[in-house]
Every structure is written in structure tokens, then in C-alpha cells.
Amino acid sequence: MRITCKKTQQFQGEGNSKMRGRLERQHLENTENFRGFAKKYVKEEAAQWEMDQAIPFSVITAMAREGFFALTLPKEMGGEGADYVSYGMLNEALGRYSVSLTGVLNVHTMVCETLVKWGTAEQKERWLPPLMQGEHIGAFALTEPQAGIDLSGLLTTVTKKDGRYFLNGRKKWITYGAAADLFLVFGFLDKKPVCCLVPKHTEGLSVTPIRDMLGFRASALGELSFENCELTADQIIGQPGFAFTFISPFALDFGRISVAFAALGLLRGCLEECVSYSRSRQTGEVLLADRPGTRRLLTEMKIDYEAARHLCLDGAFYKSQNDPLSVEKIFMAKYFASKAAAKHSEKAVQLHGALGCHEQTPTVRFYRDSKTMEIIEGSSEVIESLIGKSLIDKRGQVH
Ligand SMILES: Cc1cc2nc3c(=O)[nH]c(=O)nc-3n(C[C@H](O)[C@H](O)[C@H](O)COP(=O)(O)OP(=O)(O)OC[C@H]3O[C@@H](n4cnc5c(N)ncnc54)[C@H](O)[C@@H]3O)c2cc1C
């Protein structure tokens, strides 16, 4: 597969605003490739992955071969150098069939991007090559059993003793936690927020798989326990004190792009499944497609899909230009797309009747996964609080 990679120059300068929301030829080519991959490796298998609650490693290897684990990383470091629109469209293509798979891509990308931005030259040289080649898969470990959104409630600590560092604490709900090779772990060092990289074979680290989630069932969630895990200074990423103001928000911004576009893919899935089923299902004398209620449902779905697509692409274009407004735009895209996905997946189940309630019908997966998307990477309530406050602070001024 060829990934056409050109950074962001083509979006700069005059005519820029017209470009937003529209895909360039290179993005269309990439999208076609990503969708080809999703049809080949994901479409027929996704239902089984959810039932097995695991993604086969052969798929992870196939993604690595295509360069997906290094898609947005700079070419000079061995990455593909693609922009965030392409990254978004990769998540959209995979999310059409399996948001569990986008979960793995997401946390891995968050770890890689954090290293590129905040790692020292030595840290990049040591950790990035196996991550980019997919030999090691990274996971992002922030949440704890007693604290998710409220980071001040985290109890994980890194203590320094005689020039050595020791990590203690627990992390919960970690995507790919049960299978990842390397964890980006957040805690406090002398009361300063800090983050560090911890390989899975570190002495004192134990991993317990978490099964039976509502959604993202194949994402191999795990709980991590660190007991006096000894770290070296070069495992600390960035300055102690920076972890919650710079590093985790930076990483979570990528996380939100992934979830927003994956929700968009899921919405496309709802539409395609509903159109296809309504054209084939006879209800009494009337084809389901000919019922006014079906047409209204499809119309509302399509309009929300288009609106979500615009918001997602807008956020990704801004992000590709390093525009600070991208943060708010990505928040809005994630908010709208995840809510629309939850709303329409529920309708998609309804339209399919009993069939829509069976595990082999994709609508079941869409329904469960989309609810979860309203919680992760910034819950809807938190986004409302942030965007609402920002509007009030700006006295309602909008761009
Ligand atoms: C499938 C899945 C995958 C996940 N993967 C990861 C991962 O890879 N790494 C990781 O670190 N974590 C992961 N998580 C955890 C996830 O990030 C948290 O669930 C999320 O941050 C919410 O935290 P919480 O569950 O502790 O809820 P709480 O923080 O306890 O919130 C509970 C409720 O209160 C609301 N609330 C809380 N604070 C506020 C506020 N300030 N303003 C308004 N409302 C508020 C929330 O919106 C929510 O409705 C994952 C979770 C799931 C379900």
C-alpha cells in the first residue's frame, strides 16, 4: 500500500479556508487505501474479535507493515510523515468495522507522538524504532481505580532514592494494557506531575486483563500494578511538573482525533447497514425502505454524518497547521461525532428489529461502542464544561 505523504504546506496561504472540510487528492488516495485495508483485514473478522475479546496479532503485524503505527511521525525519524487528516481518515476506515482496533492504534500513536515531542534524542533513539515498526506496541496509562477525570486524585508515585527511581501505584481501564509492550505512565514525583516509560517486563509490574466491557471489547484492556518498579532517569519523559499541563493534554489531543474519526466511521457503518437492510426487508406489504419513518431516520443519520465529517476534518486541518484553535475544534468534533454515533446506533438497532440485537449484526457492536465513546478521551460533560466556559470567557465571541 502506498501512503501519499505531504505535510501541511498545501493548506497554507490564500484559499485556505476554502480547503477546510474538503479532501485533497492525496487524502482521497490514502482513504481509498485505508478502506481497502479495512475491508481486507477487518470487515469479516470484527464480530469474532469482539466475541473473543482479542485482536489477532496478525492484524497488528499487517498494520505495522503498512506503516500505520508510524503514520504521522516525521520522515526524518523513519515515520510516514502524513498529516492529521490522513491519520483521521485511517481511524475512520478502521472504525467503520472495529473501533476496538482504532483503540490500539490510538494509544500507540499517543505514546509515539509524546516521545517525538517530549523525548530526548537518546530516548527517541532507544524507544521509537521498535514502536514505529510495530515490534513494540505502546499504551497510555493515566486513569486509576479511584480517579479518572480528576487527575489531582491520582495516587501513583515515583520516588527518588540514592539516585534511583521507584514507581508505585495502580492504573485501570488501560487500552491494550493486557497486551502492550511499553507503558506511558503518569504519577507524581515529589508532588510534581511526572510521566515515565515502563516496559512490560519490568520487575514489580503485574498486568491483569479486564474483560466484558460494554464497548471496545477487543481492545484488550488491562489493569496495571507497579510495586517498587525500579526506573532509570532516562525513563522519565519531559520535566517533572509538566506532565498534566503539557504532556497528557498533548497526547489526549491525538486521542480525541482518533475517537472523533472512529465515531465517524461507526456512523458511516450505521448508515450503510440501515440502507442495505431497509432495501431487503419486507414488512407486510411494504418494503422497509418505503416506510416514511425509515426515510426520516436515514435523512437524520446522513445529515449528522455530514456534520460530524465537517467538524472532524476541520479539526484535523487546523491541527495539521499547528493552529492553537485546533484543540477546541477537536473537542467539538469528538463531542458531536460520539453523541451522533450513540444516537444513531440506537436507531440502527431499532430498524433491524430482533436481528439488530444479535451479536453477529454490526449494529450491536455500534450500539455498545458508541456509548463508550461518549466517556473516553474527555467525557461529553467535561467537554461541555470546557467549551461553555471558553464561550463565557470570550463573552460569546465566535470565529
Ligand atoms: C473502553 C475504555 C478504554 C479506556 N482506555 C484508557 C486508556 O487507554 N488509558 C487511560 O488512562 N484510561 C483509559 N480509560 C479510562 C477513561 O479515560 C476514563 O473512564 C475517563 O477518563 C472517565 O474517568 P472515570 O471513568 O474515572 O469517571 P469519573 O472521572 O469518575 O467521572 C464519572 C462521571 O462524572 C463526570 N465528571 C467527572 N468530572 C467531571 C467534571 N469536572 N465536570 C463534569 N463532569 C464530570 C464524568 O463525565 C462522568 O460522567 C478507558 C475507559 C474505557 C471505558
PDBQT file of the ligand as one rigid body, heavy atoms in Angstrom, charges set to zero:
ROOT
HETATM    1  C1  LIG A 401     -13.051   1.395  26.745  1.00  0.00    +0.000 C 
HETATM    2  C2  LIG A 401     -12.224   2.287  27.602  1.00  0.00    +0.000 A 
HETATM    3  C3  LIG A 401     -10.894   2.469  27.302  1.00  0.00    +0.000 A 
HETATM    4  C4  LIG A 401     -10.095   3.277  28.137  1.00  0.00    +0.000 A 
HETATM    5  N1  LIG A 401      -8.751   3.410  27.844  1.00  0.00    +0.000 NA
HETATM    6  C5  LIG A 401      -7.956   4.130  28.672  1.00  0.00    +0.000 A 
HETATM    7  C6  LIG A 401      -6.544   4.226  28.438  1.00  0.00    +0.000 A 
HETATM    8  O1  LIG A 401      -6.016   3.682  27.461  1.00  0.00    +0.000 OA
HETATM    9  N2  LIG A 401      -5.792   4.924  29.318  1.00  0.00    +0.000 N 
HETATM   10  C7  LIG A 401      -6.334   5.546  30.408  1.00  0.00    +0.000 A 
HETATM   11  O2  LIG A 401      -5.586   6.159  31.163  1.00  0.00    +0.000 OA
HETATM   12  N3  LIG A 401      -7.681   5.482  30.655  1.00  0.00    +0.000 NA
HETATM   13  C8  LIG A 401      -8.488   4.780  29.812  1.00  0.00    +0.000 A 
HETATM   14  N4  LIG A 401      -9.848   4.701  30.071  1.00  0.00    +0.000 N 
HETATM   15  C9  LIG A 401     -10.418   5.407  31.210  1.00  0.00    +0.000 C 
HETATM   16  C10 LIG A 401     -11.123   6.672  30.767  1.00  0.00    +0.000 C 
HETATM   17  O3  LIG A 401     -10.187   7.615  30.334  1.00  0.00    +0.000 OA
HETATM   18  C11 LIG A 401     -11.950   7.164  31.969  1.00  0.00    +0.000 C 
HETATM   19  O4  LIG A 401     -13.001   6.244  32.111  1.00  0.00    +0.000 OA
HETATM   20  C12 LIG A 401     -12.468   8.555  31.776  1.00  0.00    +0.000 C 
HETATM   21  O5  LIG A 401     -11.440   9.487  31.838  1.00  0.00    +0.000 OA
HETATM   22  C13 LIG A 401     -13.503   8.899  32.856  1.00  0.00    +0.000 C 
HETATM   23  O6  LIG A 401     -12.950   8.662  34.114  1.00  0.00    +0.000 OA
HETATM   24  P1  LIG A 401     -13.758   7.785  35.179  1.00  0.00    +0.000 P 
HETATM   25  O7  LIG A 401     -14.210   6.550  34.492  1.00  0.00    +0.000 OA
HETATM   26  O8  LIG A 401     -12.918   7.615  36.376  1.00  0.00    +0.000 OA
HETATM   27  O9  LIG A 401     -15.026   8.636  35.504  1.00  0.00    +0.000 OA
HETATM   28  P2  LIG A 401     -15.141   9.821  36.582  1.00  0.00    +0.000 P 
HETATM   29  O10 LIG A 401     -13.981  10.760  36.435  1.00  0.00    +0.000 OA
HETATM   30  O11 LIG A 401     -15.373   9.209  37.907  1.00  0.00    +0.000 OA
HETATM   31  O12 LIG A 401     -16.459  10.539  36.076  1.00  0.00    +0.000 OA
HETATM   32  C14 LIG A 401     -17.745   9.994  36.349  1.00  0.00    +0.000 C 
HETATM   33  C15 LIG A 401     -18.804  10.882  35.734  1.00  0.00    +0.000 C 
HETATM   34  O13 LIG A 401     -18.670  12.216  36.248  1.00  0.00    +0.000 OA
HETATM   35  C16 LIG A 401     -18.497  13.143  35.193  1.00  0.00    +0.000 C 
HETATM   36  N5  LIG A 401     -17.489  14.131  35.597  1.00  0.00    +0.000 N 
HETATM   37  C17 LIG A 401     -16.332  13.894  36.251  1.00  0.00    +0.000 A 
HETATM   38  N6  LIG A 401     -15.632  15.018  36.408  1.00  0.00    +0.000 NA
HETATM   39  C18 LIG A 401     -16.350  15.998  35.838  1.00  0.00    +0.000 A 
HETATM   40  C19 LIG A 401     -16.153  17.394  35.661  1.00  0.00    +0.000 A 
HETATM   41  N7  LIG A 401     -15.053  18.010  36.084  1.00  0.00    +0.000 N 
HETATM   42  N8  LIG A 401     -17.110  18.104  35.016  1.00  0.00    +0.000 NA
HETATM   43  C20 LIG A 401     -18.224  17.491  34.555  1.00  0.00    +0.000 A 
HETATM   44  N9  LIG A 401     -18.465  16.173  34.702  1.00  0.00    +0.000 NA
HETATM   45  C21 LIG A 401     -17.544  15.432  35.327  1.00  0.00    +0.000 A 
HETATM   46  C22 LIG A 401     -17.992  12.343  34.019  1.00  0.00    +0.000 C 
HETATM   47  O14 LIG A 401     -18.323  12.941  32.783  1.00  0.00    +0.000 OA
HETATM   48  C23 LIG A 401     -18.686  11.007  34.211  1.00  0.00    +0.000 C 
HETATM   49  O15 LIG A 401     -19.965  11.072  33.643  1.00  0.00    +0.000 OA
HETATM   50  C24 LIG A 401     -10.664   3.915  29.245  1.00  0.00    +0.000 A 
HETATM   51  C25 LIG A 401     -12.035   3.732  29.529  1.00  0.00    +0.000 A 
HETATM   52  C26 LIG A 401     -12.803   2.930  28.742  1.00  0.00    +0.000 A 
HETATM   53  C27 LIG A 401     -14.251   2.757  29.056  1.00  0.00    +0.000 C 
ENDROOT
TORSDOF 0
